[in-house]
């Protein structure tokens, strides 16, 4: 038994018209900014190790430092170019 996949392939290649592109673009930009924030957080976690022999350990020290790096990453997202690059790529390939 042979299955005809041409209809499925053709329908997958057609683009679905978007009703409100401004809302879609804003949502896409927000998601790419969140992705850039995640990448920056990972970079900060790697570069700012929690091991510092000059200062003693205090309870919750790692939690506060992690929260600090997360806030720095969120505030900085959208300014490094990764978000814009990803946004433009995804917008063109919808």
Backbone as a printed PyTorch tensor [residue, N CA C, xyz], in Angstrom:
tensor([[[ 0.8370, -1.1700,  0.0000],
         [ 0.0000,  0.0000,  0.0000],
         [ 0.8880,  1.2410,  0.0000]],

        [[ 0.6750,  2.1270, -0.9340],
         [ 1.4580,  3.3500, -1.1070],
         [ 0.6890,  4.5300, -0.4970]],

        [[ 1.3830,  5.3640,  0.2770],
         [ 0.7590,  6.5320,  0.8890],
         [ 1.2310,  7.7730,  0.1470]],

        [[ 0.2750,  8.6000, -0.2740],
         [ 0.5900,  9.8280, -0.9970],
         [ 0.8240, 10.9600,  0.0020]],

        [[ 2.0450, 11.4380,  0.0630],
         [ 2.3930, 12.4850,  1.0290],
         [ 2.4860, 13.8690,  0.3900]],

        [[ 2.1920, 14.0140, -0.8750],
         [ 2.3430, 15.3150, -1.5400],
         [ 1.3920, 16.3570, -0.9650]],

        [[ 0.1800, 15.9640, -0.6230],
         [-0.7750, 16.9220, -0.0530],
         [-0.2930, 17.4100,  1.3090]],

        [[ 0.1950, 16.5100,  2.1270],
         [ 0.6810, 16.8890,  3.4580],
         [ 1.9110, 17.7910,  3.3430]],

        [[ 2.8160, 17.4720,  2.4260],
         [ 4.0080, 18.2910,  2.2450],
         [ 3.6520, 19.6650,  1.7110]],

        [[ 2.7100, 19.7260,  0.7670],
         [ 2.3080, 21.0080,  0.2070],
         [ 1.6320, 21.8790,  1.2610]],

        [[ 0.7570, 21.2970,  2.0620],
         [ 0.0550, 22.0820,  3.0830],
         [ 1.0010, 22.5370,  4.1830]],

        [[ 2.0550, 21.7840,  4.4580],
         [ 3.0200, 22.1780,  5.4810],
         [ 3.8810, 23.3390,  5.0060]],

        [[ 4.0400, 23.4780,  3.6880],
         [ 4.8830, 24.5400,  3.1590],
         [ 4.1370, 25.8550,  2.9760]],

        [[ 2.8230, 25.8200,  2.9460],
         [ 2.0700, 27.0600,  2.7850],
         [ 2.0680, 27.8240,  4.0950]],

        [[ 2.1630, 29.1190,  3.9840],
         [ 2.2120, 29.9450,  5.1770],
         [ 0.7990, 30.3150,  5.6070]],

        [[ 0.5760, 30.2710,  6.9070],
         [-0.7150, 30.6380,  7.4680],
         [-0.7200, 32.1420,  7.6960]],

        [[-1.7300, 32.8430,  7.1700],
         [-1.7540, 34.2960,  7.3760],
         [-2.0140, 34.6310,  8.8420]],

        [[-1.2960, 35.6160,  9.3260],
         [-1.4580, 36.0450, 10.7180],
         [-2.4450, 37.2000, 10.7600]],

        [[-3.3110, 37.1800, 11.7270],
         [-4.3290, 38.2110, 11.8490],
         [-3.7220, 39.5180, 12.3370]],

        [[-2.9210, 39.4610, 13.3970],
         [-2.3420, 40.6670, 13.9780],
         [-0.8400, 40.4760, 14.1130]],

        [[-0.0930, 40.9530, 13.1340],
         [ 1.3530, 40.7350, 13.1320],
         [ 2.0660, 41.5200, 14.2250]],

        [[ 1.5140, 42.6730, 14.6230],
         [ 2.1620, 43.4620, 15.6760],
         [ 2.1600, 42.7110, 17.0020]],

        [[ 1.0460, 42.0610, 17.3210],
         [ 0.9600, 41.2800, 18.5550],
         [ 1.8910, 40.0810, 18.4730]],

        [[ 1.9100, 39.4160, 17.3010],
         [ 2.7990, 38.2720, 17.1070],
         [ 4.2690, 38.6830, 17.2170]],

        [[ 4.6100, 39.8350, 16.6340],
         [ 5.9920, 40.3190, 16.7010],
         [ 6.3900, 40.6630, 18.1320]],

        [[ 5.4850, 41.2640, 18.8750],
         [ 5.7810, 41.6180, 20.2680],
         [ 5.9880, 40.3670, 21.1120]],

        [[ 5.1470, 39.3550, 20.8860],
         [ 5.2870, 38.1000, 21.6360],
         [ 6.5810, 37.3820, 21.2450]],

        [[ 6.9150, 37.4060, 19.9600],
         [ 8.1550, 36.7790, 19.4920],
         [ 9.3650, 37.5050, 20.0690]],

        [[ 9.3300, 38.8300, 20.1030],
         [10.4440, 39.6100, 20.6510],
         [10.6140, 39.3330, 22.1370]],

        [[ 9.5010, 39.2050, 22.8540],
         [ 9.5770, 38.8930, 24.2840],
         [10.2230, 37.5330, 24.5090]],

        [[ 9.8940, 36.5730, 23.6820],
         [10.4710, 35.2360, 23.8290],
         [11.9560, 35.2160, 23.4630]],

        [[12.3390, 35.9560, 22.4330],
         [13.7640, 35.9830, 22.0770],
         [14.5720, 36.7280, 23.1460]],

        [[13.9650, 37.7400, 23.7700],
         [14.6450, 38.4170, 24.8900],
         [14.8270, 37.4680, 26.0680]],

        [[13.8150, 36.6420, 26.3390],
         [13.9310, 35.6600, 27.4220],
         [15.0250, 34.6410, 27.1180]],

        [[15.1360, 34.2380, 25.8520],
         [16.1830, 33.2930, 25.4650],
         [17.5570, 33.9240, 25.6530]],

        [[17.7030, 35.1940, 25.2450],
         [18.9730, 35.8860, 25.4290],
         [19.2940, 36.0140, 26.9170]],

        [[18.2930, 36.2670, 27.7280],
         [18.4900, 36.3450, 29.1720],
         [19.0010, 35.0200, 29.7290]],

        [[18.4340, 33.9320, 29.2540],
         [18.8780, 32.6020, 29.6810],
         [20.3300, 32.3540, 29.2910]],

        [[20.6960, 32.7500, 28.0800],
         [22.0770, 32.5720, 27.6400],
         [23.0330, 33.4410, 28.4800]],

        [[22.6290, 34.6660, 28.7690],
         [23.4640, 35.5360, 29.6020],
         [23.6030, 34.9920, 31.0160]],

        [[22.5240, 34.4490, 31.5630],
         [22.5690, 33.8520, 32.9130],
         [23.5540, 32.6910, 32.9360]],

        [[23.5180, 31.8630, 31.9160],
         [24.4480, 30.7410, 31.8240],
         [25.8870, 31.2420, 31.7410]],

        [[26.1020, 32.2740, 30.9560],
         [27.4400, 32.8590, 30.8270],
         [27.9090, 33.4350, 32.1570]],

        [[27.0300, 34.1520, 32.8550],
         [27.3940, 34.7210, 34.1550],
         [27.6420, 33.6400, 35.2030]],

        [[26.8250, 32.5830, 35.1930],
         [27.0380, 31.4830, 36.1410],
         [28.3950, 30.8380, 35.9360]],

        [[28.7840, 30.6970, 34.6830],
         [30.0670, 30.0670, 34.3780],
         [31.2380, 30.9820, 34.7330]],

        [[31.0920, 32.2600, 34.4290],
         [32.2220, 33.1720, 34.6590],
         [32.3540, 33.6360, 36.1060]],

        [[31.2760, 33.6630, 36.8420],
         [31.3150, 34.1270, 38.2350],
         [31.1080, 32.9470, 39.1690]],

        [[32.1290, 32.1810, 39.3440],
         [32.0470, 31.0060, 40.2160],
         [31.7500, 31.4280, 41.6480]],

        [[31.0610, 30.5530, 42.3810],
         [30.6950, 30.8520, 43.7670],
         [31.8170, 30.5600, 44.7570]],

        [[32.9350, 30.0840, 44.2920],
         [34.0240, 29.7240, 45.1870],
         [34.9890, 30.8990, 45.3140]],

        [[35.0220, 31.5020, 46.4750],
         [35.9120, 32.6150, 46.7360],
         [36.6210, 32.3540, 48.0620]],

        [[37.9210, 32.0250, 48.0360],
         [38.6170, 31.6660, 49.2730],
         [38.8550, 32.8540, 50.2150]],

        [[38.7030, 34.0960, 49.7660],
         [38.9650, 35.2500, 50.6220],
         [37.8340, 35.5260, 51.6040]],

        [[36.6390, 35.1340, 51.2490],
         [35.4820, 35.4270, 52.1010],
         [34.8610, 34.1300, 52.6020]],

        [[34.3440, 34.1690, 53.7720],
         [33.7080, 33.0000, 54.3540],
         [32.3430, 32.7340, 53.7290]],

        [[31.8410, 31.5700, 53.9970],
         [30.5330, 31.1770, 53.4860],
         [29.4570, 31.6180, 54.4640]],

        [[28.4050, 32.1910, 53.9420],
         [27.2700, 32.5460, 54.7930],
         [26.0450, 31.7870, 54.2930]],

        [[25.0710, 31.5620, 55.1630],
         [23.8720, 30.8450, 54.7360],
         [23.1440, 31.6010, 53.6130]],

        [[22.7980, 30.9020, 52.5810],
         [22.0770, 31.5130, 51.4680],
         [22.9430, 32.3000, 50.5150]],

        [[24.2490, 32.2460, 50.6800],
         [25.1680, 33.0090, 49.8500],
         [25.0050, 32.6700, 48.3660]],

        [[24.9500, 31.3910, 48.0570],
         [24.8170, 30.9650, 46.6600],
         [23.4750, 31.3870, 46.0740]],

        [[22.4360, 31.3510, 46.8920],
         [21.1070, 31.7400, 46.4140],
         [21.0870, 33.2220, 46.0390]],

        [[21.6370, 34.0720, 46.9020],
         [21.6620, 35.5010, 46.6240],
         [22.4880, 35.8270, 45.3850]],

        [[23.6170, 35.1640, 45.2480],
         [24.4570, 35.4060, 44.0740],
         [23.7530, 34.9490, 42.8000]],

        [[23.0620, 33.8310, 42.8630],
         [22.3260, 33.3330, 41.7100],
         [21.1930, 34.2900, 41.3370]],

        [[20.4920, 34.7970, 42.3490],
         [19.4140, 35.7550, 42.0960],
         [19.9680, 37.0520, 41.4940]],

        [[21.1130, 37.4770, 41.9640],
         [21.7580, 38.6770, 41.4300],
         [22.0970, 38.4920, 39.9540]],

        [[22.7130, 37.3620, 39.6200],
         [23.0850, 37.0910, 38.2240],
         [21.8500, 36.9820, 37.3280]],

        [[20.7790, 36.4070, 37.8560],
         [19.5390, 36.2940, 37.0870],
         [18.9700, 37.6770, 36.7720]],

        [[18.9850, 38.5790, 37.7480],
         [18.4790, 39.9300, 37.5210],
         [19.3650, 40.7030, 36.5370]],

        [[20.6680, 40.5440, 36.6400],
         [21.5860, 41.1990, 35.7060],
         [21.3160, 40.7000, 34.2870]],

        [[21.1010, 39.4080, 34.1330],
         [20.8260, 38.8370, 32.8220],
         [19.5020, 39.3400, 32.2610]],

        [[18.4680, 39.4310, 33.0920],
         [17.1610, 39.9000, 32.6180],
         [17.2110, 41.3700, 32.2000]],

        [[17.8870, 42.1860, 32.9780],
         [17.9800, 43.6120, 32.6580],
         [18.8230, 43.8250, 31.4010]],

        [[19.8290, 43.0220, 31.2050],
         [20.7400, 43.1750, 30.0720],
         [20.2080, 42.5570, 28.7850]],

        [[19.2050, 41.7000, 28.8730],
         [18.7270, 41.0170, 27.6660],
         [18.1280, 42.0180, 26.6940]],

        [[18.3400, 41.7390, 25.4200],
         [17.8680, 42.6280, 24.3740],
         [18.9260, 43.6130, 23.9140]],

        [[20.0350, 43.6810, 24.6060],
         [21.0730, 44.6430, 24.2660],
         [22.3480, 44.0360, 23.7160]],

        [[22.4180, 42.7180, 23.6590],
         [23.6490, 42.0710, 23.2030],
         [23.6000, 41.6470, 21.7370]],

        [[22.4250, 41.6960, 21.1190],
         [22.3080, 41.3770, 19.7040],
         [21.8220, 39.9680, 19.4140]],

        [[21.9440, 39.0690, 20.3590],
         [21.4930, 37.7010, 20.1230],
         [19.9790, 37.6630, 19.9580]],

        [[19.2720, 38.4100, 20.7720],
         [17.8160, 38.4560, 20.6960],
         [17.3600, 39.0230, 19.3560]],

        [[17.9870, 40.0970, 18.9290],
         [17.6120, 40.7210, 17.6500],
         [17.9090, 39.7970, 16.4760]],

        [[19.0400, 39.1380, 16.5050],
         [19.4140, 38.2040, 15.4530],
         [18.4110, 37.0540, 15.3620]],

        [[18.0700, 36.4820, 16.4970],
         [17.1130, 35.3860, 16.5450],
         [15.7200, 35.8600, 16.1420]],

        [[15.3080, 37.0510, 16.5880],
         [14.0130, 37.6090, 16.2300],
         [13.8890, 37.7890, 14.7210]],

        [[14.8940, 38.3870, 14.1010],
         [14.8560, 38.6070, 12.6420],
         [14.8190, 37.2880, 11.8810]],

        [[15.5890, 36.3130, 12.3280],
         [15.6020, 35.0030, 11.6700],
         [14.2340, 34.3330, 11.7590]],

        [[13.6500, 34.3120, 12.9550],
         [12.3620, 33.6590, 13.1330],
         [11.2350, 34.4100, 12.4250]],

        [[11.3180, 35.7190, 12.3870],
         [10.2860, 36.5170, 11.7140],
         [10.2920, 36.2490, 10.2180]],

        [[11.4560, 36.1320,  9.6280],
         [11.5630, 35.8720,  8.1900],
         [11.1290, 34.4520,  7.8240]],

        [[11.2940, 33.5110,  8.7400],
         [11.0270, 32.1010,  8.4330],
         [ 9.7080, 31.6000,  8.9970]],

        [[ 8.7610, 32.4770,  9.2110],
         [ 7.4360, 32.0190,  9.6740],
         [ 6.7020, 31.3190,  8.5810]]])
